Amino acid sequence: MRKIVALLVMIGLVFAAPLAYAGVVDKAQDLAKDKLVVGVDYDYTKSTLKGDDNVPTRKLVTNDALITLGYKLSDYLTPYGIMGSTWVNEKTDTYKYVDGGCLTWGFGLTGKVLDLPKGALLSYDVNRKSFNSENEKDGYKVANAKWNTSLMLSKEFAAPAALKVKSVTPYVGYKYTNLTQKDKGNGSNTLSLTNNMHSCLLGTKIAINDSIEAKIGGSIGGENGVSAGVTYKF
């Protein structure tokens, strides 16, 4: 009798497992539908870190290759994570160093602020990125941290049929950047430099279809740069 019961239980598990798995998969797909957003981005920026009488001004150029993963909680709030690599080129009047492939990580929030008349939209983006570089020649390591806070005004336009895309959304905005460097040389002292920058943003987003969106833009002012990327919405 026990063997019969055990056999029935095993048969039940064999048939129930695929159904349970299908239920979990369906639930995961429902949670991700129109919510999960994956992006691939390239950012090129030129920044300046002003020193004092004892510390020369630093000119910093970075090239970021990043992957972002976000989850849309609402039109007003989409948290996302950042992971990728940064190539650094830094120089002063007395030295120059290049460091490639620095691990970059971070997080951010983005979303809508409010709808404006005639289909215009006011939106925001706040993110923090960190990476560690190394000046091997002079023997010290540098911890870099950057906060970006952006406010953007945009308007979506239906694209002409000849373009084979869904819509085009130009935008203009303001970006505040806080850039901090902390480096430690062969001694025990740690040097810290900070610069606050204000920039104008210009760019365009192109919706290829309901899932894929491309973007290209740039910043002018305190921090100069260009950026491009593609996002996929599940």
C-alpha positions in Angstrom: 0.0 0.0 0.0 2.8 2.4 0.9 4.5 1.7 -2.5 1.3 2.5 -4.3 0.9 5.8 -2.4 4.5 6.7 -3.1 4.1 5.9 -6.8 0.9 8.1 -6.9 2.8 10.9 -5.2 5.7 10.6 -7.7 3.3 10.6 -10.7 1.6 13.7 -9.2 4.9 15.5 -8.8 5.9 14.7 -12.4 2.7 16.2 -13.8 2.5 19.1 -11.3 6.1 20.3 -11.7 5.7 21.5 -15.3 2.4 23.3 -14.4 4.1 25.0 -11.4 7.1 26.0 -13.5 4.7 27.4 -16.2 2.9 29.3 -13.5 6.1 30.8 -12.2 7.3 31.7 -15.7 3.9 33.3 -16.6 4.0 35.3 -13.3 7.6 36.5 -14.0 6.6 37.5 -17.5 3.6 39.4 -16.2 5.8 41.2 -13.7 8.3 42.1 -16.4 5.9 43.1 -19.1 6.2 46.8 -19.9 8.2 47.2 -16.7 11.7 45.8 -17.2 14.0 48.1 -19.2 17.6 47.1 -20.4 19.9 49.7 -21.9 23.3 49.9 -23.5 25.0 53.3 -23.3 28.2 55.1 -24.4 29.2 58.4 -22.7 32.1 60.6 -23.5 32.7 63.5 -21.1 35.4 66.2 -20.5 35.5 67.7 -17.0 37.8 69.9 -15.0 38.8 69.5 -11.3 40.2 72.8 -10.0 43.0 72.6 -7.5 44.7 75.2 -5.3 48.2 76.6 -5.0 49.5 73.2 -4.1 47.3 71.1 -6.3 47.3 71.7 -10.1 44.0 71.8 -12.1 43.2 68.4 -13.5 41.5 67.8 -16.9 39.6 64.6 -17.0 38.3 62.8 -20.1 36.3 59.6 -19.7 34.7 57.1 -22.0 32.0 55.0 -20.5 30.6 51.7 -21.9 27.6 50.9 -19.6 24.7 48.5 -19.2 21.6 49.7 -17.3 18.8 47.6 -15.9 15.7 49.3 -14.6 12.2 48.4 -13.4 9.3 50.8 -14.0 7.3 51.2 -10.8 5.2 54.0 -12.2 5.4 56.8 -14.8 7.0 58.8 -12.1 9.6 56.4 -10.8 11.9 53.9 -12.5 14.9 52.8 -10.4 17.9 51.4 -12.3 21.3 49.9 -11.8 24.5 50.7 -13.7 27.4 48.4 -14.5 30.2 48.8 -17.1 33.7 50.0 -17.8 35.4 53.4 -18.0 38.5 54.5 -19.9 40.3 57.4 -18.2 42.6 60.0 -19.6 43.7 62.6 -17.0 46.4 65.3 -17.3 47.7 68.4 -15.6 50.6 70.8 -16.4 53.0 68.3 -14.8 51.7 64.8 -15.6 49.4 62.7 -17.7 48.1 59.2 -17.2 45.7 56.8 -19.0 43.9 53.9 -17.4 41.6 51.6 -19.4 38.9 49.2 -18.4 38.1 50.6 -14.9 35.1 48.8 -13.4 32.1 51.2 -13.1 29.0 50.8 -11.0 26.1 52.9 -9.9 22.4 53.4 -9.6 19.8 56.0 -10.6 16.2 57.1 -10.6 14.2 58.5 -13.6 10.6 59.3 -14.4 8.1 61.9 -15.2 7.6 65.2 -13.3 4.5 66.4 -15.0 2.6 66.6 -18.3 2.6 70.1 -19.9 0.3 71.7 -22.4 0.5 70.6 -26.1 2.0 67.2 -25.3 5.2 68.5 -23.7 6.7 66.5 -20.9 8.9 67.5 -18.0 11.1 64.6 -16.7 14.0 64.0 -14.4 17.0 61.7 -14.0 19.3 61.3 -11.0 22.2 58.9 -10.9 25.5 58.2 -9.2 28.5 56.5 -10.9 31.7 55.3 -9.3 35.0 53.9 -10.6 38.5 53.5 -9.4 41.5 54.4 -11.7 45.2 54.1 -11.1 48.2 56.3 -12.0 50.8 53.6 -12.3 53.6 56.0 -13.2 53.3 58.1 -10.1 52.1 55.3 -7.9 48.7 56.3 -6.6 45.1 55.2 -7.0 42.1 57.4 -7.6 38.5 56.9 -6.4 36.1 58.8 -8.7 32.5 59.5 -7.9 30.0 61.5 -10.0 26.4 62.6 -9.2 24.3 63.8 -12.1 20.9 65.5 -11.6 19.0 66.4 -14.8 15.7 68.0 -15.6 14.5 67.7 -19.2 11.8 69.2 -21.3 10.7 67.1 -24.3 7.9 66.6 -26.9 7.1 63.5 -28.9 6.3 63.8 -32.6 5.0 61.1 -34.9 7.7 60.2 -37.4 7.1 60.4 -41.1 6.4 57.0 -42.7 9.6 57.3 -44.8 11.8 57.1 -41.6 10.4 53.7 -40.7 10.3 54.6 -37.0 7.5 55.2 -34.6 8.3 58.6 -33.2 11.0 61.2 -32.6 11.3 63.1 -29.2 13.7 66.0 -29.1 14.6 67.3 -25.6 16.5 70.2 -23.9 17.4 70.3 -20.3 19.7 71.3 -17.4 22.2 69.0 -15.7 24.0 69.6 -12.4 27.1 67.4 -11.8 29.1 66.9 -8.7 32.5 65.2 -9.4 34.8 64.1 -6.7 38.2 62.5 -6.8 40.1 61.0 -3.9 43.6 59.8 -4.5 46.2 58.2 -2.3 49.9 58.2 -3.1 52.8 56.3 -1.7 52.4 58.2 1.6 49.5 58.0 4.0 47.8 61.2 3.1 44.6 61.2 1.0 44.0 64.1 -1.4 40.4 65.1 -2.3 39.2 67.3 -5.1 35.6 68.3 -5.9 34.0 70.3 -8.7 30.3 71.3 -9.2 29.3 71.8 -12.8 26.2 73.2 -14.6 25.5 72.1 -18.1 22.9 72.4 -20.9 21.5 69.1 -22.3 20.4 68.7 -26.0 19.4 65.5 -27.7 16.8 63.3 -29.4 15.1 60.0 -28.6 13.9 57.8 -31.4 11.3 55.1 -30.8 12.0 52.4 -33.3 8.9 50.5 -32.2 7.0 49.9 -28.9 10.0 48.0 -27.4 13.2 49.6 -28.8 14.3 53.2 -28.4 17.6 54.8 -29.5 18.9 58.1 -28.2 21.7 60.5 -28.9 22.6 63.7 -27.1 25.2 65.9 -25.5 26.0 68.4 -22.8 27.5 71.8 -23.1 28.9 74.0 -20.3 30.5 72.9 -17.1 30.8 69.4 -18.5 31.1 68.8 -22.2 30.3 65.5 -23.8 28.3 63.3 -26.1 26.2 60.2 -25.4 24.4 57.5 -27.4 22.4 54.4 -26.4 19.7 51.9 -27.0 17.1 50.7 -24.6 14.8 47.6 -24.8 11.5 47.5 -22.9 10.1 44.0 -22.3 
